[in-house]
Every structure is written in C-alpha cells, then in structure tokens.
Amino acid sequence: MGEERSGSSFPARGLLMVGEPHVGAYALAARRRLELLSEASARIGTTLDVRRTAEELAETAVPRLADFVTIDLPDAVLRGEESADPLADLRRTVVHGVREGLPFTPPGKRMDFGPTAPQLRCLTSGEAVLEPDLEAAAGWLAQDPEHTARLLSHVHSLIAVPLLARGVVLGIASFYRAGGSFGDDDRSLAQELATRAALSIDNARRYTHERTMVLALQRRLLPHGLPDQDAVEVAHRYLPAESDVGGDWYDVIPLSGARVGLLVGDVVGHGMLSAATMGRLRTAARSFAELDFPPDEVLTHLDNLVGRLDREDPDGKGAGVIGATCLYAVYDPAAQQCLMARAGHPPPALVHPDGTVTYPDLPAGPPLGLGGLPFDAGEVDLPEGSQLVLYTDGLIEDRHRDVDVVLEQLRTALAHPERAPEETCQAVLDTVAPAHPHDDIALLVARVHALDPDRIATWELSADPALVGEVRASAIRRLTDWGLDETAFAAELILSELITNAVRHGAAPIRVRLLYGRTLICEVSDTSNTAPHLRRAASTDEGGRGLFLVAQLSQSWGTRYLPEGKVIWAECGLDAA
C-alpha cells in the first residue's frame, strides 16, 4: 500500500501495486497531471483581461508544477494587437512563486533574451525547452552572468515554453523549480498548460483589440468640443463600462433664438453595432434638432428611424434588434423655460438656485424603436443659475444597488448650487457612479444663464404696410441704445424685408423681436404656417430678391414653426457693416 505525501492537496488513498514496483507512483503522477489540467481549464481564462489571464496561468502552476513562474508578453499583445517582432518588445508581465524576494526581473521591465537563452530557443523551435540543471545550462548562464548567478542560489531547473495560439506568438512562460529537476513528463505538462493558457490569452487579446476599436469609434462619434453659446455653461463626462462598451451619447446643439438643445441617449446593447448605431442616431438627432422640431417631434422622428434601422438589419435574424432611450431638452434663455421630452430614459435632475434638487415629473414615453406610440413634452421654469443634469442609466442602475437609494445619493451630490458644472460632474462620478461600472455612463451638467431683459426688444403690429417704417425706425433707435450702430444698416435691411413679407403674405398679429447676445438675432413671427423660400429671381422679375438679400447680410437664417404660426429669423454678427 502507498499513501500521498502529507503536504499534498489530494486526499490520501490506498493504491494496490500490481506488477512493476513503480506502477503506483506512475499512476499517481498521471492522476496529478490530469487533475492539474482539469483545474487549469476552470481557473485560466475567467476574465477577458490579458494580464489577469497570464497571472491565472502562473497561479495554477505554482506550487503543483513549479515553485516560480515568470511570464513575458509583447507590448503589442497587452494592447490587444499582434506583435510584428515579439522579441523586440517583450515585457515582464508576471512574477509569481511560493515566496517573494527572489532576484527575478520585476514586472514592467523590458526583457532582452540573448541568442543562447532557453526562452529564445523555445520561440525559435515552437516547443518547450527543458534545462534540468541550470548550473550546467551554458546558454542560460551566458545571457547575463551576474543576474543568473544570483538566481542560481534560489532555482535549480527551468522549462521555457512559448505561448502560441492560432499562429500568433503571444509570449513566453518560464517555469522554475527550486529543488529537484524537471523531467520530460513535466515538460509535456508545462507545454499543455501553456497551450491552454495561450488560447485564453489570445481570446483576451482579441477582445481587447475589439474593445479598443469600439472605444476609438465611439470617442470619434461623440462631440470633440462644445459649441460657442451663452445660454448654458456645460460640463460633460463619458465613462465606458469595464467589461464592454455600449452606445451612450450626449450632445449640445445651438438653436435659433439664442436657445440651446441638450441631448443624452443610450443604445441598447454593447459592442461595435451599438457604437455605430449611436453615431447614426446622434447625427440624426442633431439634424432633427437643427430643423427646430420641438422635443416630442424629435423623438418621434428618432423612433421612426430606429424602427427603420431594425427592419433593415442585414442579418435578418433578429439578433441585431435595435432599441434606444433618449432625453431631449430645449432651454430658452429669453423665457427662462425648458421644454423636455424623454423616450424611456431616466428623468433629469434639476438643481434650483437655493440648492433644492428635484426630478421633474416628465411623461416617460416609450423607448425608441417600438413605433406608433406618442411622446409628450413637459415644460419647467429654469431661473438664472439653475442646473440641469442629464445622465444615462449606467449612473444609477446597478445590480448591487437600489435605484431609489442611488437617486438620493445623486440628490445629495447635486445639492451644491455654488459648484461649477465641472466640479459637479466630478463630484457625481466620485460619489454616485459605481466603482466598477457594468454599463456606460454619459453625464451632462448645464448651468443656465438668462438673457438680460434689457437686451430683448419686442413690437407687435397689424398687417398694415404703413406700420413697417415705424417699427423699423424704433428698432434702429434700440440698436443705437445698445451701441450697435455698425450693425444697424444690415439689421434695418433684414427687418424691412422680413416685416414686409409678413405683412404681405402672413397673418396678423405680427410680432417683431430683437435679441442682443453673442450675436444680434432678428425675428418676425405671424400666425401663418406658410414659410418663404429662397429662390433665384429672373432678370425680368420685379421681386423675389428679398430673401437673397437676407441670406447675404446675415450669418444664418431660417424658419421655426410654432403651435400657431411660424418665426422667420436671421442672425447677424456684431461686426456687420
């Protein structure tokens, strides 16, 4: 009868020895190898992190196979790429053993193996290289005599194994024993362990490569800077999920009438499809917003687009079902009001000037892509200094936290109206965001600024051509009071054309408004829904050149529709002559 060693992790059992006296020992060794390989299948590759997978290989091999393990990977592999010359950028990635303090090259250092080193020979041959006695391993001793001499007092035998998978060289694993020598069975076992680990490392490398590409795509599709406007002071953050990248986005969109649109959205799912879909939805949402559609209509158009994208799924198998949530808000600094609508998205947080934090009761609306369901908008007052906080569900929804508790944490973090938006963003991420986010987080904080009432001028008139001159003259006097004499000439011609068009082709009452901010905005509204169109007048036409003149004198112009009527607006630079 034979028994296992008392220090073994295997339970002691009796073995019946039949035939040769060493049969029992061979059977026990074979069982240990099989059990180690079985354990390796469960322990190696539990994550999709290249470095962690390499650490799992070392932890599995120590102490069952080796006393110490070092793993060297090329920088390219750590980045998720294939290395063109693995020996040129090898870096010590893992050092693990039964004790610490040995003179191995520490993690993070570049590795340069000499031509006679076992590590280089294993890469050249593609097979494990066994050095049963390092004191007699001339090639190993010669690569760095001073360093190897220090190691010899701690290690006795070495197996160097290449990490190869799918034809890609991923690195080198070196197994050391302090006492006793490795044998051929140990070399075969080390080779099998390295082969299994290499597949897991390559899976992690491929995932890292894809995640890097998705992140790069998403960052290219997100805004690279914030537009110049005076309505809001904005700060933003985007935090990708640890495990996979989703399709969260945000945007800040200058609109006519000194207004600004604030947008956050979240595409369902993760990966390249979600990131690409996010880019398409953000572009479409911006286009719909710049057409001056109100928030509920923007969401309706996006809903139709998402449904169309889903129907056009090239796979046709339903695996690419597209869905998204979205919140769109339009702030008007002249009225100090904000019109918002959401499509299955978390409600915004509103920070009042006194520090009170509320979550406006907005109609939830269905997620984008369901089709055929209405969206409703809600309006809230936003006095000077208020902050509007928009975010995606990754900030508040987590499998380990209660949403209501998180919303209270968010309320506490936001209850500091004196903070600048940048400080508010950072405070929210520091105190509310999960430590290890499982979903992307997009955060947008906007402090609103009202337009000074002294910089707003309005007139109302009936559809009487005789009143056009009076309003024009009054507007010029107001421009003079504002010190905009250089802009007055262009503004006078624009107002004359727009008011005359409204009198001739519109419907009373007619309203004229000047907004003096970063630019001078001239607006003329009436109750008709018929909008003028820029056209090329023939040389014999007596009219038709007014809008052409407006387009030439203004930086931009357009039409904004109201529930009853429309607004024709033109924006002039303050340096206009």
C-alpha atoms as one frame of an Amber mdcrd trajectory, in Angstrom:
protein
   0.000   0.000   0.000   1.179   3.556  -0.682  -0.061   6.949   0.545   0.177
  10.519  -0.694   2.527  12.997   0.929   1.030  14.802   3.899   1.576  18.146
   2.173  -0.366  17.160  -0.952  -3.674  18.786  -1.767  -5.063  15.389  -2.848
  -6.828  13.135  -0.331  -4.799  10.153   0.870  -5.939   6.910  -0.688  -4.642
   3.376  -0.776  -3.222   2.093  -4.061  -2.799  -1.584  -4.901   0.558  -2.089
  -6.644   0.474  -4.816  -9.264   3.437  -5.817 -11.395   6.402  -3.393 -11.552
   7.173  -1.664  -8.239   6.859   1.852  -9.736   3.420   1.361 -11.339   1.681
   3.000  -8.394   3.939   6.045  -8.488   3.397   6.460 -12.243  -0.378   6.175
 -11.819  -0.360   8.741  -9.054   1.747  11.157 -11.088  -0.541  10.728 -14.099
  -3.593  11.383 -11.949  -1.989  14.541 -10.575  -1.257  15.791 -14.085  -4.832
  15.191 -15.199  -6.200  16.911 -12.128  -3.922  19.908 -12.695  -5.033  20.186
 -16.330  -8.670  19.926 -15.239  -8.106  22.664 -12.673  -6.367  24.785 -15.288
  -9.424  24.592 -17.548 -11.520  26.072 -14.735  -9.044  28.638 -13.413  -7.415
  30.064 -16.541  -9.459  32.435 -18.708 -12.075  33.548 -16.181 -11.733  37.122
 -17.465 -11.058  38.802 -20.783  -8.059  40.684 -19.436  -4.702  39.697 -20.952
  -2.641  40.443 -17.861  -5.043  38.705 -15.483  -5.148  35.594 -17.697  -1.354
  35.387 -17.571  -1.490  35.682 -13.784  -4.007  32.809 -13.667  -1.574  30.579
 -15.563   1.154  31.323 -13.015  -1.161  30.826 -10.045  -2.314  27.462 -11.408
   1.222  26.167 -11.966   2.542  27.190  -8.515   3.216  25.067  -6.484   1.790
  21.992  -8.219   4.220  22.085 -11.145   6.750  24.804 -10.402   7.984  26.882
  -7.492   8.259  30.064  -9.541   6.755  31.239 -12.840   7.593  34.291 -14.920
   5.587  35.338 -17.981   6.790  37.796 -20.602   4.386  39.275 -23.170   4.990
  41.752 -26.010   3.648  45.257 -25.504   1.543  44.790 -28.631  -0.257  41.789
 -27.110  -1.005  43.756 -23.945  -2.606  46.406 -26.189  -4.667  43.754 -27.973
  -2.602  43.643 -31.147  -0.387  41.080 -32.863   3.317  41.685 -32.386   5.324
  42.023 -35.583   8.560  41.210 -33.699   7.784  39.592 -30.320  11.419  39.627
 -29.145  11.733  43.354 -29.754   9.011  44.431 -27.332   8.849  41.697 -24.689
   7.940  42.974 -21.254   7.958  41.125 -17.942   4.260  40.798 -17.113   4.012
  38.284 -14.253   6.328  37.053 -11.489   4.720  34.534  -9.123   6.153  31.987
  -6.727   6.000  30.210  -3.423   7.801  33.144  -1.794   8.772  36.697  -2.670
  12.073  38.492  -2.715  13.852  36.494  -5.392  16.030  38.409  -7.870  13.751
  37.932 -10.893  13.357  40.874 -13.244  10.273  42.708 -11.855   7.038  43.209
 -13.808   7.029  46.156 -16.161  10.681  45.871 -17.229  11.709  45.234 -20.822
  13.192  41.775 -21.469  16.094  41.142 -23.811  16.996  37.457 -24.027  20.322
  36.514 -25.551  20.548  34.192 -28.579  21.514  31.200 -26.404  18.797  31.707
 -23.766  16.257  28.875 -23.428  13.458  31.435 -23.847  14.695  32.443 -27.280
  15.270  28.831 -28.296  11.727  27.859 -27.358  10.339  30.656 -29.527  12.519
  29.574 -32.433  11.541  25.919 -32.191   7.951  26.431 -31.080   8.470  23.739
 -28.428   9.166  23.731 -24.713  12.876  23.765 -23.773  13.935  21.832 -20.676
  17.028  22.721 -18.641  17.091  20.100 -15.868  20.164  21.604 -14.177  20.697
  25.337 -14.597  24.244  25.134 -13.239  25.090  23.168 -16.365  22.958  25.271
 -18.763  25.659  27.196 -20.582  23.199  29.102 -22.772  21.181  30.298 -19.791
  24.263  31.233 -17.772  25.781  33.199 -20.649  22.874  35.593 -21.275  23.536
  37.640 -18.088  26.179  36.038 -15.853  25.739  38.424 -12.939  21.938  38.064
 -12.831  21.899  34.283 -13.389  24.495  33.815 -10.666  22.142  35.469  -8.173
  19.225  33.302  -9.355  21.213  30.047  -9.054  21.117  30.251  -5.260  17.296
  30.062  -5.472  16.376  27.965  -8.536  17.733  24.712  -9.951  15.711  23.714
 -13.036  13.834  25.524 -15.846  11.238  24.859 -18.527  10.754  27.669 -21.078
   7.541  27.371 -23.087   6.327  29.549 -25.978   2.788  30.918 -25.744   1.351
  30.263 -29.199  -2.268  30.336 -30.326  -3.832  30.444 -33.785  -0.422  31.089
 -35.327   0.208  34.175 -33.170   3.227  34.450 -30.847   1.866  35.763 -27.553
   4.886  35.485 -25.257   6.980  33.151 -23.119   6.229  31.314 -19.873   9.205
  30.225 -17.746   8.712  27.577 -15.035  11.381  27.238 -12.316  11.977  24.661
  -9.577  13.997  25.461  -6.509  14.749  21.879  -5.516  14.902  18.835  -7.763
  14.845  18.737 -11.530  12.090  18.855 -14.111  11.649  15.765 -16.251  10.181
  15.030 -19.656   6.717  14.474 -18.171   6.947  17.903 -16.546   7.914  19.422
 -19.879   4.872  17.854 -21.539   2.645  19.102 -18.732   4.071  22.626 -18.942
   3.561  22.579 -22.718  -0.072  21.532 -22.313  -0.713  24.189 -19.643   0.861
  26.880 -21.828  -1.149  25.787 -24.861  -4.426  26.056 -22.971  -3.453  29.370
 -21.394  -2.339  30.765 -24.769  -5.827  30.241 -26.201  -7.317  32.167 -23.274
  -4.699  34.919 -23.610  -5.436  35.190 -27.319  -9.164  35.410 -26.618  -8.451
  38.220 -24.167  -6.163  39.904 -26.711  -8.831  39.766 -29.400 -11.411  41.149
 -27.004  -9.031  43.945 -26.003  -8.467  44.735 -29.674 -12.190  44.889 -30.410
 -12.913  46.943 -27.293 -10.145  49.381 -28.212 -11.611  49.784 -31.700 -15.134
  50.298 -30.323 -13.874  52.870 -27.830 -11.973  54.699 -30.552 -15.058  54.663
 -32.790 -17.299  55.888 -30.013 -14.963  58.689 -28.982 -14.759  59.807 -32.597
 -18.538  59.891 -32.790 -19.009  61.854 -29.558 -18.638  65.665 -29.558 -14.999
  66.775 -29.613 -15.787  70.217 -28.239 -18.669  72.339 -27.075 -20.248  74.975
 -29.324 -19.988  78.670 -28.526 -23.223  79.873 -26.960 -24.309  81.921 -23.953
 -27.456  80.097 -22.825 -25.764  77.421 -20.707 -22.419  76.672 -19.110 -21.820
  72.988 -19.783 -19.586  70.197 -18.487 -19.731  66.552 -19.550 -18.222  63.170
 -18.816 -18.241  59.830 -20.597 -17.163  56.692 -18.711 -17.100  53.383 -20.634
 -18.137  50.144 -18.957 -15.343  47.945 -17.655 -16.483  44.806 -19.436 -17.871
  46.083 -22.730 -18.529  49.370 -24.482 -22.097  50.468 -25.131 -23.775  53.179
 -27.165 -24.280  56.128 -24.791 -24.039  59.622 -26.232 -24.635  63.269 -25.430
 -24.783  66.481 -27.422 -25.115  70.248 -27.063 -26.861  71.895 -30.023 -27.150
  75.686 -30.576 -30.616  76.582 -31.858 -32.271  79.669 -33.261 -33.496  82.386
 -30.929 -30.447  82.046 -28.610 -31.833  78.702 -27.430 -29.802  75.537 -26.873
 -30.662  71.840 -27.121 -29.297  69.307 -24.614 -29.405  65.646 -25.554 -28.445
  62.335 -23.924 -29.183  58.868 -25.273 -28.367  55.206 -24.779 -28.440  52.490
 -27.449 -29.411  49.054 -26.166 -26.593  46.501 -26.137 -22.820  46.679 -26.381
 -20.071  46.368 -28.932 -19.408  47.663 -32.415 -23.071  47.561 -33.515 -24.181
  49.703 -30.587 -21.374  52.224 -31.126 -22.135  52.500 -34.847 -25.872  52.835
 -34.178 -25.117  55.517 -31.609 -23.260  57.523 -34.248 -26.190  57.288 -36.661
 -28.728  58.293 -34.016 -26.639  61.200 -32.747 -26.233  62.551 -36.277 -29.950
  62.154 -36.968 -30.960  63.695 -33.631 -28.763  66.703 -34.288 -30.246  67.139
 -37.756 -33.816  66.939 -36.436 -32.977  69.397 -33.667 -31.379  71.879 -36.061
 -34.602  71.814 -38.096 -36.154  73.360 -34.950 -38.524  70.483 -34.286 -39.811
  70.541 -30.684 -38.525  67.772 -28.369 -41.513  65.463 -28.753 -41.283  65.639
 -32.567 -37.534  64.996 -32.484 -38.217  61.817 -30.514 -40.953  60.802 -32.949
 -38.566  61.121 -35.884 -35.885  59.182 -33.998 -38.421  56.482 -33.145 -39.232
  56.083 -36.832 -35.535  55.960 -37.696 -34.753  53.271 -35.104 -37.629  51.157
 -36.377 -36.379  51.534 -39.928 -32.820  50.594 -38.937 -34.145  47.495 -37.206
 -36.167  46.456 -40.262 -33.109  46.963 -42.449 -30.991  44.644 -40.261 -28.798
  42.850 -42.815 -28.674  39.673 -40.714 -32.427  39.331 -40.834 -32.294  37.011
 -37.839 -33.426  39.378 -35.121 -30.015  39.216 -33.429 -29.425  42.851 -34.257
 -32.665  44.209 -32.790 -32.075  47.891 -32.172 -33.532  49.942 -29.362 -32.567
  53.125 -27.564 -33.620  55.595 -24.908 -33.260  59.348 -25.202 -33.898  62.629
 -23.388 -34.015  65.922 -25.283 -34.328  69.329 -23.628 -34.510  72.800 -25.192
 -33.671  75.782 -22.971 -34.845  79.278 -23.905 -32.801  81.959 -22.084 -35.252
  84.708 -23.064 -38.218  82.980 -21.424 -36.094  81.119 -18.796 -38.021  77.961
 -19.594 -37.030  74.473 -20.668 -39.126  72.147 -22.822 -38.243  68.461 -22.430
 -39.364  65.048 -23.668 -37.996  61.592 -22.963 -38.230  58.184 -24.573 -37.856
  55.549 -21.859 -34.938  57.497 -20.380 -34.256  58.347 -16.704 -35.622  61.776
 -15.748 -33.207  64.700 -15.430 -32.241  66.261 -12.121 -32.969  69.951 -11.600
 -30.784  71.890  -9.154 -32.539  75.086  -8.066 -30.557  78.206  -7.096 -31.338
  77.572  -3.398 -29.813  74.071  -3.555 -33.074  72.139  -3.751 -32.807  69.137
  -6.085 -35.883  67.765  -7.825 -36.628  65.230 -10.532 -39.221  66.799 -12.865
 -42.279  64.648 -13.425 -41.949  64.212 -17.176 -44.001  61.709 -19.179 -41.728
  58.669 -19.518 -42.549  57.864 -23.134 -41.756  54.513 -24.767 -38.186  53.574
 -25.745 -37.190  54.394 -29.304 -37.960  51.699 -31.821 -41.355  50.482 -30.600
 -43.199  52.653 -33.110 -46.725  54.027 -33.175 -46.739  55.464 -29.632 -46.817
  59.189 -28.818 -44.256  61.274 -26.955 -45.305  64.129 -24.701 -43.233  67.163
 -23.736 -43.181  68.930 -20.401 -42.077  72.464 -19.585 -40.271  73.653 -16.450
 -39.083  77.067 -15.307 -35.322  77.433 -15.021 -34.353  80.703 -13.324 -30.852
  82.130 -13.609 -28.221  79.875 -12.008 -30.269  76.674 -12.073 -28.513  73.489
 -13.163 -29.982  70.786 -15.373 -28.325  67.369 -15.024 -28.850  64.738 -17.727
 -27.404  61.226 -17.462 -27.744  57.675 -18.756 -28.910  54.704 -16.708 -25.368
  53.421 -16.140 -25.015  56.106 -13.456 -27.927  54.947 -11.300 -28.727  51.347
 -12.263 -26.521  48.616 -10.893 -27.249  45.028  -9.913 -25.808  45.626  -6.442
 -27.585  48.917  -5.658 -31.156  50.076  -5.216 -32.161  52.774  -7.717 -34.047
  54.835  -5.140 -31.022  54.848  -2.845 -28.771  55.933  -5.708 -31.155  58.752
  -6.669 -30.946  60.029  -3.099 -27.154  59.875  -3.324 -27.358  61.851  -6.543
 -29.638  64.393  -4.885 -27.098  64.851  -2.084 -24.178  65.193  -4.519 -26.014
  67.847  -6.545 -27.218  69.950  -3.594 -24.362  72.437  -4.011 -25.548  75.114
  -6.453 -22.374  77.138  -5.935 -20.314  74.490  -7.710 -19.282  74.998 -11.307
 -20.562  72.355 -13.747 -17.082  70.815 -14.000 -16.944  70.378 -10.224 -20.472
  68.963 -10.205 -19.555  66.387 -12.860 -16.561  65.206 -10.892 -18.479  65.102
  -7.611 -21.184  62.934  -9.198 -18.674  60.452 -10.607 -16.785  60.330  -7.310
 -19.798  59.746  -5.070 -22.578  58.231  -7.218 -21.057  56.292 -10.109 -20.366
  52.596  -9.380 -16.737  51.693  -8.703 -16.813  49.069 -11.464 -19.467  50.186
 -13.973 -21.177  47.394 -15.885 -22.712  49.914 -18.299 -21.531  53.108 -19.956
 -22.131  56.410 -18.198 -22.816  59.674 -20.013 -23.255  62.768 -17.842 -24.177
  66.306 -18.918 -24.406  69.207 -16.452 -25.703  72.574 -17.691 -25.942  75.767
 -15.622 -28.439  78.078 -17.320 -27.993  81.787 -17.910 -30.963  84.029 -18.609
 -30.843  86.669 -21.325 -30.947  90.143 -19.771 -34.468  91.611 -20.338 -32.782
  94.898 -21.289 -31.311  93.074 -24.283 -34.698  91.980 -25.583 -36.925  94.297
 -27.628 -40.375  93.380 -28.982 -43.046  95.047 -31.091 -46.476  93.912 -32.258
 -48.281  95.278 -35.286 -51.190  94.535 -37.547 -50.874  93.664 -41.237 -50.668
  97.332 -42.221 -47.845  98.298 -44.626 -47.824 101.798 -43.166 -46.555 100.434
 -39.835 -43.429  98.826 -41.300 -41.469 102.084 -41.306 -42.452 102.910 -37.718
 -41.285  99.562 -36.361 -38.097  99.736 -38.391 -37.279 103.190 -37.057 -37.990
 102.123 -33.478 -35.725  99.100 -33.911 -32.884 101.304 -35.190 -33.215 103.529
 -32.111 -32.954 100.463 -29.888 -29.831  99.288 -31.734 -28.335 102.732 -31.167
 -29.111 102.470 -27.456 -27.291  99.115 -27.427 -24.268 100.637 -29.159 -24.745
  98.571 -32.306 -24.504 101.356 -34.854 -22.244  99.332 -37.128 -24.793  96.514
 -37.231 -27.764  98.827 -37.724 -27.559  99.056 -41.522 -27.669  95.287 -42.101
 -30.314  94.829 -39.399 -32.503  97.565 -40.921 -32.492  95.901 -44.340 -33.198
  92.464 -42.836 -36.066  93.725 -40.679 -37.556  95.673 -43.548 -37.646  92.578
 -45.743 -38.935  90.192 -43.077 -41.642  92.534 -41.798 -42.800  93.373 -45.326
 -43.046  89.656 -46.160 -45.095  89.040 -43.028 -47.454  91.946 -43.833 -47.931
  90.827 -47.445 -48.026  87.054 -47.105 -48.570  86.302 -43.426 -51.423  86.723
 -40.993 -51.828  89.081 -38.053 -50.848  89.549 -35.353 -47.253  90.112 -36.406
 -44.547  90.175 -33.762 -41.015  91.545 -34.124 -38.264  90.683 -31.657 -34.585
  91.615 -31.315 -32.251  89.567 -29.123 -28.858  91.050 -28.300 -26.414  88.410
 -27.108 -23.320  86.890 -28.690 -24.945  87.982 -31.973 -27.936  90.103 -32.935
 -30.985  87.985 -33.731 -33.876  89.490 -35.703 -37.175  87.585 -35.529 -40.513
  88.215 -37.210 -43.431  85.911 -36.396 -47.006  85.648 -37.631 -49.844  83.136
 -37.417 -49.481  81.777 -40.957 -47.819  78.409 -41.480 -46.598  79.296 -44.973
 -42.828  79.806 -44.994 -40.878  81.835 -47.574 -38.307  80.079 -49.758 -35.081
  81.398 -51.169 -35.173  81.361 -54.964 -33.218  82.713 -57.903 -35.085  85.684
 -59.387 -35.060  86.156 -63.159 -33.627  89.369 -64.569 -37.139  90.481 -65.559
 -38.729  89.774 -62.132 -39.756  92.829 -60.143 -39.414  90.989 -56.796 -38.134
  87.784 -55.272 -34.736  89.110 -54.181 -35.570  89.944 -50.570 -34.619  86.630
 -49.012 -31.469  86.524 -51.114 -30.541  89.861 -49.551 -31.315  88.493 -46.067
 -29.117  85.463 -46.701 -26.235  87.665 -47.832 -26.426  90.077 -44.899 -26.859
  87.500 -42.121 -24.672  84.730 -40.755 -27.644  82.365 -40.900 -31.386  82.478
 -41.261 -34.322  80.091 -41.182 -37.861  79.258 -40.154 -39.061  77.952 -36.803
 -42.636  76.692 -36.559 -44.849  77.414 -33.562 -48.074  75.699 -32.422 -49.796
  78.579 -34.199 -47.727  80.136 -36.940 -44.023  80.490 -37.579 -40.947  82.600
 -36.861 -38.587  83.805 -39.573 -35.235  84.634 -38.018 -31.880  85.978 -39.130
 -28.674  86.162 -37.127 -26.185  88.975 -37.641 -22.610  89.183 -36.443 -21.919
  92.183 -34.244 -19.160  93.325 -36.583 -21.543  93.552 -39.558 -21.175  96.745
 -41.516
